[in-house]
Amino acid sequence: MRAIPVILLAAVAGIALSSQEVRPAFEVISIKPSAMQDGQYGVGLATFPGGRIRANEVTLDYFIEEAFDMQSYQIAGGPPWLHDDRWDMEAKPPEGSQASKSNPKLWKLPPNADQRLMMQSLLADRFHMRWHRETREGPVYFLVKTGKLKLRDAKDKEQYPWVGWARSSGPGLWGLNATMLLLTKRLSEVIHRPIIDRTGLDGAFDFDFKLDKTWNGWDPQTFVLAAVQGIGLKLETGKGPVETIVIDSIEKPAKN
């Protein structure tokens, strides 16, 4: 698979780049409409040693979010099939590329920066996707410290980074080997608003907070606000930059 010149894609986005710069691309790619039964082998994107990625039964809007490391509310435009049709994809980077040196210990780990650029090349080459970026002023939350922090330095730095909402003991907010970046990302997925980290906290943490069971019936925003306060943090409303990928055009790929 040929590499996609960054200058051609950047021209749409209005970014000045050298004509010598090239966006890395996967060498071997398989793209097929999904023939799996729903959830048969697990829906989602997995990464493997050697830089290989595999997507099972994914919608293309999900793949785009992963390629740009953005969330659903940051992707605009595109036809309805973007959200409805499901695809199976497998891609492998060229030997000797930076991505080919990737050796994730867990297949659940997200793509690295080089793999994400290759995923963008895949979208441009196989789906003929053209896009541009826009940054607008919009409503955001700022994650800040309040009183006593209830965070512990991560006990196992090799643990899969995780933030979750419920356990058998009830609803709450739990984290293992979680950075503030991961926390803000997971929180914003629930309340569908950008969250900007202003805690000044570096490193990864473990934390756990159990909410009172009377939370039933709360809306997601109220739930998140209460859970965050339970670990010594706070979400403050404000205005800030919201980066958006706007899809100008996209097509279904030809058969392999």
C-alpha positions, 0 to 999 in steps of 0.5 A, a space after each residue: 500500500 502506497 504512502 499518502 502524501 501529507 501535502 495533499 491531505 493537508 491542503 484540504 485542512 489548510 495546513 502548510 506542510 513540506 511537499 517532502 513529508 509523507 504520511 505513513 501507510 499500511 502495506 497489507 490491508 484487508 477490508 470487508 463488510 462484516 459477516 459476523 453475527 453481532 458480537 460473535 468475536 468481540 466488537 472493537 479494535 485490537 493491536 498486536 506485536 509487529 504493528 498489526 491492527 484488527 477491527 472486528 464488526 466496527 462502524 466506520 465512525 468508530 474507526 475514524 474516532 480511533 484514527 484521530 484519537 477523538 470522540 463522537 462529538 468531535 466528528 462531523 459530517 458523513 453519510 448515514 452508512 458511516 454509523 450503520 454499516 459494519 466492517 472487518 479490517 486487518 492491516 499490517 505496516 511495512 517491515 522496518 517502519 516505526 509501527 512495525 516495532 510496536 510490541 504491545 503487551 495487551 491487545 486491548 491497548 490503543 493504537 500508537 501515534 504512528 498507527 493512527 497516522 496509518 489509519 488516516 492513510 487507510 481512510 484517505 486511500 481506501 474510503 477516499 475520505 477527505 476532511 478538514 479540521 476546525 477549532 471552535 470555541 465551545 462549552 467545556 469542563 476543566 478538571 481541577 483539584 479540590 480538597 484532599 486527593 483520594 488518588 494513589 500512585 499506581 501499584 502496577 505500572 504494567 497493569 492495563 490502564 482502566 477507568 470504570 463505573 461499576 463493580 459488583 459492589 455497586 456504582 462508583 468510579 474506579 481506576 487502575 494505572 490511569 492517567 488524568 488524560 485517560 480519566 478526562 477521556 472516559 468522563 467526556 465519553 459519558 457527558 459528551 463534552 470536552 474535558 481539559 485537565 488542569 490538575 497538574 497531576 503527572 503519572 498514573 494512579 489507582 483510585 476507587 470511590 463507591 457512590 451511595 446506591 440512591 444515585 439511581 435515576 440521576 442523569 449521566 452528568 450528575 453521576 459524573 460530577 458526584 463521582 469525580 468529587 469522590 476522588 478529590 477532583 472537580 469539574 468546572 464549567 467554562 469555554 474552551 477550544 473544541 477541535 473537530 474533524 469535518 468529513 467533506 467526502 467519503 465513499 465505500 471501498 471497492 472489493 479487495 
